[in-house]
Structures are given as structure tokens and as C-alpha cells.
Amino acid sequence: MKLYDLSSGLNPRRVRIFLAEKGVEIPLQEVDMMKGENATPEYLAINPMGTMPALELDDGTILTESIAICRYFESLHPEPNLFGHNPLEQAQIEMWDRRMELDVAVPVMHAFQHSHPFWEGRIPQAKTYGELASDRVRQRMAWLDRELATREYIAVPRYTVADITLQCSLIVAKAIGLRIPEDHTSLTRWFQNVTSRPTARA
């Protein structure tokens, strides 16, 4: 078993933190996007999308998409539970993880792709769209600050995959200059809590 990784990537970090929370260690193989390794015929044979992460199982089966990989390991290693103990928890965590992905992670990635020098010449950039995506992230930070005023974690009263998704999204946001405003005290408290976990540096 091997995980094709991108150390700075949002989605690969989700999987690494998830595995660290489970106490699972597997070999990692870094795919260097700066050198275009993700666009080589060798890697495209593994994942035609050219994205990371990709999990190669011992029998050669390939799994891509971070949440699919996380669900696979949740089934193999049910504890600590990160997807929900019962139908209600599972639905709540799924609801909030989807919100964190669509309403935070996606705008963060779009802001990065359309406003950061790394992507110049790699993809067509629309600066105005990058600015709109950045505004969306700021709006969602304000919304999350209000949500977290009454609870410690995103979905249920413990750390779950929904927290991991938001955590990784805000790390990338911070790296491109979209920091949590100082007056967002609830979101700041949550971020300090999750990033102080031993698994946060996975």
C-alpha cells in the first residue's frame, strides 16, 4: 500500500491528518507538481486526473479523492470514529463536511488558483474571479465564527472529518493571505484548538 502525496496540498493533507488520527502509517510518495510529475504518463496511468492524493492498494487497485480514501480507512480502522457512530451522527458529519468542502475548501482553492503566482502559465487565471472567491472565503469565515460561538467542534461534540476539512482549508487560506480576522474569536479559538493537536503536522 502506498499514498501518492503532495505535501503542501489541501486534499493530501486531509488524508495524512486522518491517518494520523487513526494511528495508521503507510508509505508516502511525493509527487512534485513544480517539476510536472503529476502530468507524466507514469502518474497519469495511476490517476488520469493528475491530482493527489491517490492510494495504491497491495493488489494494484487505485483509490482517488480524499474522502473516498478516508472512508476506506474508516472501515478498516473504525476507532477513533471520525465519520459518525450512528445514523444521526453520520448525517450531521456528512452535512457539515460537505459544507466545509463546497463553501470553504472550493473557494479557497479557486482563490489560490486565480490569484497566486504559482498558477501563472499553468492554468488560465481570472483575477476578478480570484477576488470573488477570496470574498466568499471571508464571508464563510464570518459565518463559521457565529456557528462556533456555541460549540467546540464543527459537526458533533468531538473532532471529526468535518473539522479536518475546514482545518486544511484554512491552512491553505492562511498561506495565500486569507487569515482569520482578529475579531472572529470563536473561529480563532477553534483553529488554535485543532492545529494544536499532535496530528496537525502530519
Contact map, one row per residue, 1 for C-alpha under 8 A:
1110000000000000000000000110000000000000000000000000001111000000000000000000000000000000000000000000000000000000000000000000000000000000000000000000000000000000000000000000000000000000000000000000000000
1111000000000000000000000111100000000000000000000000001110000000000000000000000000000000000000000000000000000000000000000000000000000000000000000000000000000000000000000000000000000000000000000000000000
1111100000000000000000000111100000000000000000000000111100000000000000000000000000000000000000000000000000000000000000000000000000000000000000000000000000000000000000000000000000000000000000000000000000
0111110000000000000000000001111000000000000000000001111100000000000000000000000000000000000000000000000000000000000000000000000000000000000000000000000000000000000000000000000000000000000000000000000000
0011111000010000000000000001111000000000000000000001110000000000000000000000000000000000000000000000000000000000000000000000000000000000000000000000000000000000000000000000000000000000000000000000000000
0001111110011000000000000000011110000000000000000001100000000000000000000000000000000000000000000000000000000000000000000000000000000000000000000000000000000000000000000000000000000000000000000000000000
0000111110011000000000000000010000000000000000000000000000000000000000000000000000000000000000000000000000000000000000000000000000000000000000000000000000000000000000000000000000000000000000000000000000
0000011111011000000000000000000000000000000000000000000000000000000000000000000000000000000000000000000000000000000000000000000000000000000000000000000000000000000000000000000000000000000000000000000000
0000011111111000000000000000000000000000000000000001000000000000000000000000000000000000000000000000000000000000000000000000000000000000000000000000000000000000000000000000000000000000000000000000000000
0000000111111100000000000000000000000000000000000000000000000000000000000000000000000000000000000000000000000000000000000000000000000000000000000000000000000000000000011001000000000000000000000000000000
0000000011111110000000000000000000000000000000000001100000000000110000000000000000000000000000000000000000000000000000000000000000000000000000000000000000000000000000010000000000000000000000000000000000
0000111111111111000000000000000000000000000000000001100000000000010000000000000000000000000000000000000000000000000000000000000000000000000000000000000000000000000000000000000000000000000000000000000000
0000011111111111100000000000000000000000000000000000000000000000000000000000000000000000000000000000000000000000000000000000000000000000000000000000000000000000000000010000000000000000000000000000000001
0000000001111111110000000000000000000000000000000000000000000000010000000000000000000000000000000000000000000000000000000000000000000000000000000000000000000000000110010000000000000000000000000000000000
0000000000111111111000000000000000000000000000000000100000000000011011000000000000000000000000000000000000000000000000000000000000000000000000000000000000000000000000000000000000000000000000000000000000
0000000000011111111100000000000000000000000000000000000000000000000000000000000000000000000000000000000000000000000000000000000000000000000000000000000000000000000000000000000000000000000000000000000001
0000000000001111111110000000000000000000000000000000000000000000000000000000000000000000000000000000000000000000000000000000000000000000000000000000000000000000000100000000000000000000000000000000001111
0000000000000111111111000000000000000000000000000000000000000000000001000000000000000000000000000000000000000000000000000000000000000000000000000000000000000000100100000000000000000000000000000000000000
0000000000000011111111111000000000000000000000000000000000000000000001001000000000000000000000000000000000000000000000000000000000000000000000000000000000000000000000000000000000000000000000000000000000
0000000000000001111111111000000000000000000000000000000000000000000000000000000000000000000000000000000000000000000000000000000000000000000000000000000000000000000000000000000000000000000000000000001001
0000000000000000111111110000000000000000000000000000000000000000000000000000000100000000000000000000000000000000000000000000000000000000000000000000000000000000000000000000000000000000000000000000001000
0000000000000000011111110000000000000000000000000000000000000000000000000000101100000000000000000000000000000000000000000000000000000000000000000000000000000000000000000000000000000000000000000000000000
0000000000000000001111111000000000000000000000000000000000000000000000000000000000000000000000000000000000000000000000000000000000000000000000000000000000000000000000000000000000000000000000000000000000
0000000000000000001111111100000000000000000000000000000000000000000000000000000000000000000000000000000000000000000000000000000000000000000000000000000000000000000000000000000000000000000000000000000000
0000000000000000001100111110000000000000000000000000000000000000000000000000000000000000000000000000000000000000000000000000000000000000000000000000000000000000000000000000000000000000000000000000000000
1110000000000000000000011111000000000000000000000000000000000000000000000000000000000000000000000000000000000000000000000000000000000000000000000000000000000000000000000000000000000000000000000000000000
1110000000000000000000001111100000000000000000000000000000000000000000000000000000000000000000000000000000000000000000000000000000000000000000000000000000000000000000000000000000000000000000000000000000
0111100000000000000000000111110000000000000000000000000000000000000000000000000000000000000000000000000000000000000000000000000000000000000000000000000000000000000000000000000000000000000000000000000000
0111100000000000000000000011111000000000000000000000000000000000000000000000000000000000000000000000000000000000000000000000000000000000000000000000000000000000000000000000000000000000000000000000000000
0001111000000000000000000001111100000000000000000000000000000000000000000000000000000000000000000000000000000000000000000000000000000000000000000000000000000000000000000000000000000000000000000000000000
0001110000000000000000000000111110001100000000000001000000000000000000000000000000000000000000000000000000000000000000000000000000000000000000000000000000000000000000000000000000000000000000000000000000
0000010000000000000000000000011111111100000000000000000000000000000000000000000000000000000000000000000000000000000000000000000000000000000000000000000000000000000000000000000000000000000000000000000000
0000010000000000000000000000001111111100000000000000000000000000000000000000000000000000000000000000000000000000000000000000000000000000000000000000000000000000000000000000000000000000000000000000000000
0000000000000000000000000000000111111000000000000000000000000000000000000000000000000000000000000000000000000000000000000000000000000000000000000000000000000000000000000000000000000000000000000000000000
0000000000000000000000000000000111111000000000000000000000000000000000000000000000000000000000000000000000000000000000000000000000000000000000000000000000000000000000000000000000000000000000000000000000
0000000000000000000000000000000111111111000000000000000000000000000000000000000000000000000000000000000000000000000000000000000000000000000000000000000000000000000000000000000000000000000000000000000000
0000000000000000000000000000001111111111001000000000000000000000000000000000000000000000000000000000000000000000000000000000000000000000000000000000000000000000000000000000000000000000000000000000000000
0000000000000000000000000000001110011111001100000110000000000000000000000000000000000000000000000000000000000000000000000000000000000000000000000000000000000000000000000000000000000000000000000000000000
0000000000000000000000000000000000011111101100000100000000000000000000000000000000000000000000000000000000000000000000000000000000000000000000000000000000000000000000000000000000000000000000000000000000
0000000000000000000000000000000000011111111100000000000000000000000000000000000000000000000000000000000000000000000000000000000000000000000000000000000000000000000000000000000000000000000000000000000000
0000000000000000000000000000000000000011111110000000000000000000000000000000000000000000000000000000000000000000000000000000000000000000000000000000000000000000000000000000000000000000000000000000000000
0000000000000000000000000000000000000001111111000000000000000000000000000000000000000000000000000000000000000000000000000000000000000000000000000000000000000000000000000000000000000000000000000000000000
0000000000000000000000000000000000001111111111110100000000000000000000000000000000000000000000000000000000000000000000000000000000000000000000000000000000000000000000000000000000000000000000000000000000
0000000000000000000000000000000000000111111111111100000000000000000000000000000000000000000000000000000000000000000000000000000000000000000000000000000000000000000000000000000000000000000000000000000000
0000000000000000000000000000000000000000111111110000000000000000000000000000000000000000000000000000000000000000000000000000000000000000000000000000000000000000000000000000000000000000000000000000000000
0000000000000000000000000000000000000000011111110000010000000100000000000000000000000000000000000000000000000000000000000000000000000000000000000000000000000000000000000000000000000000000000000000000000
0000000000000000000000000000000000000000001111111110010000000101000000000000000000000000000000000000000000000000000000000000000000000000000000000000000000000000000000000000000000000000000000000000000000
0000000000000000000000000000000000000000001111111100000000000000000000000000000000000000000000000000000000000000000000000000000000000000000000000000000000000000000000000000000000000000000000000000000000
0000000000000000000000000000000000000000000100111110000000000000000000000000000000000000000000000000000000000000000000000000000000000000000000000000000000000000000000000000000000000000000000000000000000
0000000000000000000000000000000000000110001100111111000000000000000000000000000000000000000000000000000000000000000000000000000000000000000000000000000000000000000000000000000000000000000000000000000000
0000000000000000000000000000000000000100000000101111110000000000000000000000000000000000000000000000000000000000000000000000000000000000000000000000000000000000000000000000000000000000000000000000000000
0001110010110000000000000000001000000000000000000111110000000001100000000000000000000000000000000000000000000000000000000000000000000000000000000000000000000000000000000000000000000000000000000000000000
0011110000110010000000000000000000000000000000000011111000000001110000000000000000000000000000000000000000000000000000000000000000000000000000000000000000000000000000000000000000000000000000000000000000
0011100000000000000000000000000000000000000001100011111100000111100000000000000000000000000000000000000000000000000000000000000000000000000000000000000000000000000000000000000000000000000000000000000000
1111000000000000000000000000000000000000000000000000111110000111000010000000000000000000000000000000000000000000000000000000000000000000000000000000000000000000000000000000000000000000000000000000000000
1111000000000000000000000000000000000000000000000000011111011110000000000000000000000000000000000000000000000000000000000000000000000000000000000000000000000000000000000000000000000000000000000000000000
1100000000000000000000000000000000000000000000000000001111111110000000000000000000000000000000000000000000000000000000000000000000000000000000000000000000000000000000000000000000000000000000000000000000
1000000000000000000000000000000000000000000000000000000111111000000000000000000000000000000000000000000000000000000000000000000000000000000000000000000000000000000000000000000000000000000000000000000000
0000000000000000000000000000000000000000000000000000000011111000000000000000000000000000000000000000000000000000000000000000000000000000000000000000000000000000000000000000000000000000000000000000000000
0000000000000000000000000000000000000000000000000000000111111100000000000000000000000000000000000000000000000000000000000000000000000000000000000000000000000000000000000000000000000000000000000000000000
0000000000000000000000000000000000000000000000000000000111111110000000000000000000000000000000000000000000000000000000000000000000000000000000000000000000000000000000000000000000000000000000000000000000
0000000000000000000000000000000000000000000001100000011110011111000000000000000000000000000000000000000000000000000000000000000000000000000000000000000000000000000000000000000000000000000000000000000000
0000000000000000000000000000000000000000000000000000011110001111100110000000000000000000000000000000000000000000000000000000000000000000000000000000000000000000000000000000000000000000000000000000000000
0000000000000000000000000000000000000000000000100001111000000111110110000000000000000000000000000000000000000000000000000000000000000000000000000000000000000000000000000000000000000000000000000000000000
0000000000100000000000000000000000000000000000000001110000000011111110000000000000000000000000000000000000000000000000000000000000000000000000000000000000000000000000000000000000000000000000000000000000
0000000000110110000000000000000000000000000000000000100000000001111111000000000000000000000000000000000000000000000000000000000000000000000000000000000000000000000000000000000000000000000000000000000000
0000000000000010000000000000000000000000000000000000000000000000111111100000000000000000000000000000000000000000000000000000000000000000000000000000000000000000000000000000000000000000000000000000000000
0000000000000000000000000000000000000000000000000000000000000011111111110000000000000000000000000000000000000000000000000000000000000000000000000000000000000000000000000000000000000000000000000000000000
0000000000000010000000000000000000000000000000000000001000000011111111111000000000000000000000000000000000000000000000000000000000000000000000000000000000000000000000000000000000000000000000000000000000
0000000000000010011000000000000000000000000000000000000000000000011111111100000000000000000000000000000000000000000000000000000000000000000000000000000000000000000000000000000000000000000000000000000000
0000000000000000000000000000000000000000000000000000000000000000001111111110000000100000000000000000000000000000000000000000000000000000000000000000000000000000000000000000000000000000000000000000000000
0000000000000000000000000000000000000000000000000000000000000000000111111111000000000000000000000000000000000000000000000000000000000000000000000000000000000000000000000000000000000000000000000000000000
0000000000000000001000000000000000000000000000000000000000000000000011111111110000000000000000000000000000000000000000000000000000000000000000000000000000000000000000000000000000000000000000000000000000
0000000000000000000000000000000000000000000000000000000000000000000001111111111011100000000000000000000000000000000000000000000000000000000000000000000000000000000000000000000000000000000000000000000000
0000000000000000000000000000000000000000000000000000000000000000000000111111110000000000000000000000000000000000000000000000000000000000000000000000000000000000000000000000000000000000000000000000000000
0000000000000000000000000000000000000000000000000000000000000000000000011111110000000000000000000000000000000000000000000000000000000000000000000000000000000000000000000000000000000000000000000000000000
0000000000000000000001000000000000000000000000000000000000000000000000001111111100000000000000000000000000000000000000000000000000000000000000000000000000000000000000000000000000000000000000000000000000
0000000000000000000000000000000000000000000000000000000000000000000000001111111110000000000000000000000000000000000000000000000000000000000000000000000000000000000000000000000000000000000000000000000000
0000000000000000000001000000000000000000000000000000000000000000000000000100111111000000000000000000000000000000000000000000000000000000000000000000000000000000000000000000000000000000000000000000000000
0000000000000000000011000000000000000000000000000000000000000000000000000000111111000000000000000000000000000000000000000000000000000000000000000000000000000000000000000000000000000000000000000000000000
0000000000000000000000000000000000000000000000000000000000000000000000000100011111111000000000000000000000000000000000000000000000000000000000000000000000000001000000000000000000000000000000000000000000
0000000000000000000000000000000000000000000000000000000000000000000000000100001111110000000000000000000000000000000000000000000000000000000000000000000000000011100000000000000000000000000000000000000000
0000000000000000000000000000000000000000000000000000000000000000000000100100000011111000110011000000000000000000000000000000000000000000000000000000000000000001100000000000000000000000000000000000000000
0000000000000000000000000000000000000000000000000000000000000000000000000000000011111111111010000000000000000000000000000000000000000000000000000000000000000000000000000000000000000000000000000000000000
0000000000000000000000000000000000000000000000000000000000000000000000000000000010111110110000000000000000000000000000000000000000000000000000000000000000000000000000000000000000000000000000000000000000
0000000000000000000000000000000000000000000000000000000000000000000000000000000000011111110000000000000000000000000000000000000000000000000000000000000000000000000000000000000000000000000000000000000000
0000000000000000000000000000000000000000000000000000000000000000000000000000000000011111111000000000000000000000000000000000000000000000000000000000000000000000000000000000000000000000000000000000000000
0000000000000000000000000000000000000000000000000000000000000000000000000000000000010111111100000000000000000000000000000000000000000000000000000000000000000000000000000000000000000000000000000000000000
0000000000000000000000000000000000000000000000000000000000000000000000000000000000111111111110000000000000000000000000000000000000000000000000000000000000010000000000000000000000000000000000000000000000
0000000000000000000000000000000000000000000000000000000000000000000000000000000000111111111111000000000000000000000000000000000000000000000000000000000000000000000000000000000000000000000000000000000000
0000000000000000000000000000000000000000000000000000000000000000000000000000000000010011111111100000000000000000000000000000000000000000000000000000000000000000000000000000000000000000000000000000000000
0000000000000000000000000000000000000000000000000000000000000000000000000000000000000001111111110000000000000000000000000000000000000000000000000000000000110000000000000000000000000000000000000000000000
0000000000000000000000000000000000000000000000000000000000000000000000000000000000110000111111111000000000000000000000000000000000000000000000000000000000110001110000000000000000000000000000000000000000
0000000000000000000000000000000000000000000000000000000000000000000000000000000000100000011111111100000000000000000000000000000000000000000000000000000000000000010000000000000000000000000000000000000000
0000000000000000000000000000000000000000000000000000000000000000000000000000000000000000001111111110000000000000000000000000000000000000000000000000000000000000000000000000000000000000000000000000000000
0000000000000000000000000000000000000000000000000000000000000000000000000000000000000000000111111111000000000000000000000000000000000000000000000000000001100000010000000000000000000000000000000000000000
0000000000000000000000000000000000000000000000000000000000000000000000000000000000000000000011111111100000000000000000000000000000000000000000000000000000100000111010000000000000000000000000000000000000
0000000000000000000000000000000000000000000000000000000000000000000000000000000000000000000001111111110000000000000000000000000000000000000000000000000000000000010000000000000000000000000000000000000000
0000000000000000000000000000000000000000000000000000000000000000000000000000000000000000000000111111111100000000000000000000000000000000000000000000000000000000000000000000000000000000000000000000000000
0000000000000000000000000000000000000000000000000000000000000000000000000000000000000000000000011111111110000000000000000000000000000000000000000000000000000000010011000000000000000000000000000000000000
0000000000000000000000000000000000000000000000000000000000000000000000000000000000000000000000001111111111000000000000000000000000000000000000000000000000000000000011000000000000000000000000000000000000
0000000000000000000000000000000000000000000000000000000000000000000000000000000000000000000000000111111111100000000000000000000000000000000000000000000000000000000000000000000000000000000000000000000000
0000000000000000000000000000000000000000000000000000000000000000000000000000000000000000000000000011111111100000000000000000000000000000100100000000000000000000000000000000000000000000000000000000000000
0000000000000000000000000000000000000000000000000000000000000000000000000000000000000000000000000011111111110000000000000000000000000001100100000000000000000000000001001000000000000000000000000000000000
0000000000000000000000000000000000000000000000000000000000000000000000000000000000000000000000000001111111111000000000000000000000000000000000000000000000000000000011001000000000000000000000000000000000
0000000000000000000000000000000000000000000000000000000000000000000000000000000000000000000000000000111111111100000000000000000000000000000000000000000000000000000000000000000000000000000000000000000000
0000000000000000000000000000000000000000000000000000000000000000000000000000000000000000000000000000011111111110000000000000000000001101100000000000000000000000000000000000000000000000000000000000000000
0000000000000000000000000000000000000000000000000000000000000000000000000000000000000000000000000000000111111111000000000000000000001100100000000000000000000000000000001101100000000000000000000000000000
0000000000000000000000000000000000000000000000000000000000000000000000000000000000000000000000000000000011111111100000000000000000000000000000000000000000000000000000000000000000000000000000000000000000
0000000000000000000000000000000000000000000000000000000000000000000000000000000000000000000000000000000001111111110000000000000011001000000000000000000000000000000000000000000000000000000000000000000000
0000000000000000000000000000000000000000000000000000000000000000000000000000000000000000000000000000000000111111111100000000000011111100000000000000000000000000000000000000000000000000000000000000000000
0000000000000000000000000000000000000000000000000000000000000000000000000000000000000000000000000000000000011111111100000000000001000000000000000000000000000000000000000000100100000000000000000000000000
0000000000000000000000000000000000000000000000000000000000000000000000000000000000000000000000000000000000001111111101100010100001000000000000000000000000000000000000000000000000000000000000000000000000
0000000000000000000000000000000000000000000000000000000000000000000000000000000000000000000000000000000000000111111100100001111011000000000000000000000000000000000000000000000000000000000000000000000000
0000000000000000000000000000000000000000000000000000000000000000000000000000000000000000000000000000000000000011111110100000111001100000000000000000000000000000000000000000000000000000000000000000000000
0000000000000000000000000000000000000000000000000000000000000000000000000000000000000000000000000000000000000011111111110000000000000000000000000000000000000000000000000000000100000000000000000000000000
0000000000000000000000000000000000000000000000000000000000000000000000000000000000000000000000000000000000000000001111110000000000000000000000000000000000000000000000000000000000000000000000000000000000
0000000000000000000000000000000000000000000000000000000000000000000000000000000000000000000000000000000000000000100111110100000000000000000000000000000000000000000000000000000000000000000000000000000000
0000000000000000000000000000000000000000000000000000000000000000000000000000000000000000000000000000000000000000111111111110100000000000000000000000000000000000000000000000000000000000000000000000000000
0000000000000000000000000000000000000000000000000000000000000000000000000000000000000000000000000000000000000000000111111111100000000000000000000000000000000000000000000000000000000000000000000000000000
0000000000000000000000000000000000000000000000000000000000000000000000000000000000000000000000000000000000000000000000111111000000000000000000000000000000000000000000000000000000000000000000000000000000
0000000000000000000000000000000000000000000000000000000000000000000000000000000000000000000000000000000000000000000001111111000000000000000000000000000000000000000000000000000000000000000000000000000000
0000000000000000000000000000000000000000000000000000000000000000000000000000000000000000000000000000000000000000100000111111100000000000000000000000000000000000000000000000000000000000000000000000000000
0000000000000000000000000000000000000000000000000000000000000000000000000000000000000000000000000000000000000000010000011111110000000000000000000000000000000000000000000000000000000000000000000000000000
0000000000000000000000000000000000000000000000000000000000000000000000000000000000000000000000000000000000000000111000110011111000000000000000000000000000000000000000000000000000000000000000000000000000
0000000000000000000000000000000000000000000000000000000000000000000000000000000000000000000000000000000000000000011000000001111111000000000000000000000000000000000000000000000000000000000000000000000000
0000000000000000000000000000000000000000000000000000000000000000000000000000000000000000000000000000000000000000011000000000111111100000000000000000000000000000000000000000000000000000000000000000000000
0000000000000000000000000000000000000000000000000000000000000000000000000000000000000000000000000000000000000000000000000000011111110000000000000000000000000000000000000000000000000000000000000000000000
0000000000000000000000000000000000000000000000000000000000000000000000000000000000000000000000000000000000000110010000000000011111111000000000000000000000000000000000000000000000000000000000000000000000
0000000000000000000000000000000000000000000000000000000000000000000000000000000000000000000000000000000000000111111000000000011111111100000000000000000000000000000000000000000000000000000000000000000000
0000000000000000000000000000000000000000000000000000000000000000000000000000000000000000000000000000000000000010001000000000001111111110000000000000000000000000000000000000000000000000000000000000000000
0000000000000000000000000000000000000000000000000000000000000000000000000000000000000000000000000000000000000010000000000000000111111111000000000000000000000000000000000000000000000000000000000000000000
0000000000000000000000000000000000000000000000000000000000000000000000000000000000000000000000000000000000110110000000000000000011111111100000000000000000000000000000000000000000000000000000000000000000
0000000000000000000000000000000000000000000000000000000000000000000000000000000000000000000000000000000000110010000000000000000001111111110000000000000000000000000000000000000001000000000000000000000000
0000000000000000000000000000000000000000000000000000000000000000000000000000000000000000000000000000000000000000000000000000000000111111111000000000000000000000000000000000000000000000000000000000000000
0000000000000000000000000000000000000000000000000000000000000000000000000000000000000000000000000000000100100000000000000000000000011111111100000000000000000000000000000000000000000000000000000000000000
0000000000000000000000000000000000000000000000000000000000000000000000000000000000000000000000000000001100110000000000000000000000001111111110000000000000000000000000000000000001000000000000000000000000
0000000000000000000000000000000000000000000000000000000000000000000000000000000000000000000000000000000000000000000000000000000000000111111111000000000000000000000000000000000001000000000000000000000000
0000000000000000000000000000000000000000000000000000000000000000000000000000000000000000000000000000000000000000000000000000000000000011111111100000000000000000000000000000000000000000000000000000000000
0000000000000000000000000000000000000000000000000000000000000000000000000000000000000000000000000000001100000000000000000000000000000001111111110000000000000000000000000000000000000000000000000000000000
0000000000000000000000000000000000000000000000000000000000000000000000000000000000000000000000000000000000000000000000000000000000000000111111111000000000000000000000000000000000010001001000000000000000
0000000000000000000000000000000000000000000000000000000000000000000000000000000000000000000000000000000000000000000000000000000000000000011111111100000000000000000000000000000000000001000000000000000000
0000000000000000000000000000000000000000000000000000000000000000000000000000000000000000000000000000000000000000000000000000000000000000001111111110000000000000000000000000000000000000000000000000000000
0000000000000000000000000000000000000000000000000000000000000000000000000000000000000000000000000000000000000000000000000000000000000000000111111111000000000000000000000000000000000000001000000000000000
0000000000000000000000000000000000000000000000000000000000000000000000000000000000000000000000000000000000000000000000000000000000000000000011111111100000000000000000000000000000000001111100000000000000
0000000000000000000000000000000000000000000000000000000000000000000000000000000000000000000000000000000000000000000000000000000000000000000001111111110000000000000000000000000000000000010000000000000000
0000000000000000000000000000000000000000000000000000000000000000000000000000000000000000000000000000000000000000000000000000000000000000000000111111111000000000000000000000000000000000000000000000000000
0000000000000000000000000000000000000000000000000000000000000000000000000000000000000000000000000000000000000000000000000000000000000000000000011111111111000000000000000000000000000000011001000000000000
0000000000000000000000000000000000000000000000000000000000000000000000000000000000000000000000000000000000000000000000000000000000000000000000001111111000000000000000000000000000000000011000000000000000
0000000000000000000000000000000000000000000000000000000000000000000000000000000000000000000000000000000000000000000000000000000000000000000000000111111100000000000000000000000000000000000000000000000000
0000000000000000000000000000000000000000000000000000000000000000000000000000000000000000000000000000000000000000000000000000000000000000000000000011111111001000000000000000000000000000000000000000000000
0000000000000000000000000000000000000000000000000000000000000000000000000000000000000000000000000000000000000000000000000000000000000000000000000001011111001100000000000000000000000000000001000000000000
0000000000000000000000000000000000000000000000000000000000000000000000000000000000000000000000000000000000000000000000000000000000000000000000000001001111111110001000000000000000000000000001000000000000
0000000000000000000000000000000000000000000000000000000000000000000000000000000000000000000000010000000000000000000000000000000000000000000000000001001111111010011000000000000000000000000000000000000000
0000000000000000000000000000000000000000000000000000000000000000000000000000000000000000000110011000000000000000000000000000000000000000000000000000000011111101011000000000000000000000000000000000000000
0000000000000000000000000000000000000000000000000000000000000000000000000000000000000000100110000000000000000000000000000000000000000000000000000000000011111111000000000000000000000000000000000000000000
0000000000000000000000000000000000000000000000000000000000000000000000000000000000000000000000000000000000000000000000000000000000000000000000000000001111111110000000000000000000000000000000000000000000
0000000000000000000000000000000000000000000000000000000000000000000000000000000000000000000000000000000000000000000000000000000000000000000000000000000110111111000000000000000000000000000000000000000000
0000000000000000000000000000000000000000000000000000000000000000000000000000000001000000000000000000000000000000000000000000000000000000000000000000000011011111111100000000000000000000000000000000000000
0000000000000000000000000000000000000000000000000000000000000000000000000000000011100000000010000000000000000000000000000000000000000000000000000000000000110111111100000000000000000000000000000000000000
0000000000000000010000000000000000000000000000000000000000000000000000000000000001100000000010001000000000000000000000000000000000000000000000000000000000000011111110000000000000000000000000000000000000
0000000000000000000000000000000000000000000000000000000000000000000000000000000000000000000011011101000000000000000000000000000000000000000000000000000001100011111111000000000000000000000000000000000000
0000000000000000000000000000000000000000000000000000000000000000000000000000000000000000000000001000000000000000000000000000000000000000000000000000000011100011111111100000000000000000000000000100000000
0000000000000100110000000000000000000000000000000000000000000000000000000000000000000000000000000000000000000000000000000000000000000000000000000000000000000011111111110000000000000000000000000000000000
0000000000000100000000000000000000000000000000000000000000000000000000000000000000000000000000001001100010000000000000000000000000000000000000000000000000000000111111111000000000000000000000000000000000
0000000000000000000000000000000000000000000000000000000000000000000000000000000000000000000000000001100110000000000000000000000000000000000000000000000000000000011111111100000000000000000000000000000000
0000000000000000000000000000000000000000000000000000000000000000000000000000000000000000000000000000000000000000000000000000000000000000000000000000000000000000001111111110000000000000000000100110000000
0000000001101100000000000000000000000000000000000000000000000000000000000000000000000000000000000000000000000000000000000000000000000000000000000000000000000000000111111111000000000000000000000000000000
0000000001000000000000000000000000000000000000000000000000000000000000000000000000000000000000000000000110010000000000000000000000000000000000000000000000000000000011111111100000000000000000000000000000
0000000000000000000000000000000000000000000000000000000000000000000000000000000000000000000000000000000000010000000000000000000000000000000000000000000000000000000001111111110000100000000000000000000000
0000000000000000000000000000000000000000000000000000000000000000000000000000000000000000000000000000000000000000000000000000000000000000000000000000000000000000000000111111111000000000000000000000000000
0000000001000000000000000000000000000000000000000000000000000000000000000000000000000000000000000000000000010000000000000000000000000000000000000000000000000000000000011111111100000000000000000000000000
0000000000000000000000000000000000000000000000000000000000000000000000000000000000000000000000000000000000010001000000000000000000000000000000000000000000000000000000001111111111100000000000000000000000
0000000000000000000000000000000000000000000000000000000000000000000000000000000000000000000000000000000000000000000000000000000000000000000000000000000000000000000000000111111111110000000000000000000000
0000000000000000000000000000000000000000000000000000000000000000000000000000000000000000000000000000000000000000000000000000000000000000000000000000000000000000000000000011111111000000000000000000000000
0000000000000000000000000000000000000000000000000000000000000000000000000000000000000000000000000000000000000001000100000000000000000000000000000000000000000000000000000001111111000000000000000000000000
0000000000000000000000000000000000000000000000000000000000000000000000000000000000000000000000000000000000000000000000000000000000000000000000000000000000000000000000000000111111100000000000000000000000
0000000000000000000000000000000000000000000000000000000000000000000000000000000000000000000000000000000000000000000000000000000000000100110000000000000000000000000000000000111111110000000000000000000000
0000000000000000000000000000000000000000000000000000000000000000000000000000000000000000000000000000000000000000000000000000000000000000000000000000000000000000000000000100110011111000000000000000000000
0000000000000000000000000000000000000000000000000000000000000000000000000000000000000000000000000000000000000000000000000000000000000000000010000000000000000000000000000000010001111101001100000000000000
0000000000000000000000000000000000000000000000000000000000000000000000000000000000000000000000000000000000000000000000000000000000000000000000000000000000000000000000000000000000111111000000000000000000
0000000000000000000000000000000000000000000000000000000000000000000000000000000000000000000000000000000000000000000000000000000000000000000000000000000000000000000000000000000000011111100100000000000000
0000000000000000000000000000000000000000000000000000000000000000000000000000000000000000000000000000000000000000000000000000000000000000000000000000000000000000000000000000000000001111100000000000000000
0000000000000000000000000000000000000000000000000000000000000000000000000000000000000000000000000000000000000000000000000000000000000000000011001000000000000000000000000000000000011111111100000000000000
0000000000000000000000000000000000000000000000000000000000000000000000000000000000000000000000000000000000000000000000000000000000000000000000001000000000000000000000000000000000000111111110000000000000
0000000000000000000000000000000000000000000000000000000000000000000000000000000000000000000000000000000000000000000000000000000000000000000000001101100000000000000000000000000000000001111111000000000000
0000000000000000000000000000000000000000000000000000000000000000000000000000000000000000000000000000000000000000000000000000000000000000000010011001100000000000000000000000000000010001111111100000000000
0000000000000000000000000000000000000000000000000000000000000000000000000000000000000000000000000000000000000000000000000000000000000000000000001000000000000000000000000000000000010101111111110000000000
0000000000000000000000000000000000000000000000000000000000000000000000000000000000000000000000000000000000000000000000000000000000000000000000000000000000000000000000000000000000000000111111111000000000
0000000000000000000000000000000000000000000000000000000000000000000000000000000000000000000000000000000000000000000000000000000000000000000000000001000110000000000000000000000000000000011111111100000000
0000000000000000000000000000000000000000000000000000000000000000000000000000000000000000000000000000000000000000000000000000000000000000000000000000000000000000000000100000000000000000001111111110000000
0000000000000000000000000000000000000000000000000000000000000000000000000000000000000000000000000000000000000000000000000000000000000000000000000000000000000000000000000000000000000000000111111111000000
0000000000000000000000000000000000000000000000000000000000000000000000000000000000000000000000000000000000000000000000000000000000000000000000000000000000000000000000000000000000000000000011111111100000
0000000000000000000000000000000000000000000000000000000000000000000000000000000000000000000000000000000000000000000000000000000000000000000000000000000000000000001000100000000000000000000001111111100100
0000000000000000000000000000000000000000000000000000000000000000000000000000000000000000000000000000000000000000000000000000000000000000000000000000000000000000000000100000000000000000000000111111100100
0000000000000000000000000000000000000000000000000000000000000000000000000000000000000000000000000000000000000000000000000000000000000000000000000000000000000000000000000000000000000000000000011111110100
0000000000000000000000000000000000000000000000000000000000000000000000000000000000000000000000000000000000000000000000000000000000000000000000000000000000000000000000000000000000000000000000001111111100
0000000000000000000000000000000000000000000000000000000000000000000000000000000000000000000000000000000000000000000000000000000000000000000000000000000000000000000000000000000000000000000000000001111110
0000000000000000100110000000000000000000000000000000000000000000000000000000000000000000000000000000000000000000000000000000000000000000000000000000000000000000000000000000000000000000000000000000111111
0000000000000000100000000000000000000000000000000000000000000000000000000000000000000000000000000000000000000000000000000000000000000000000000000000000000000000000000000000000000000000000000000111111111
0000000000000000100000000000000000000000000000000000000000000000000000000000000000000000000000000000000000000000000000000000000000000000000000000000000000000000000000000000000000000000000000000000011111
0000000000001001100100000000000000000000000000000000000000000000000000000000000000000000000000000000000000000000000000000000000000000000000000000000000000000000000000000000000000000000000000000000001111
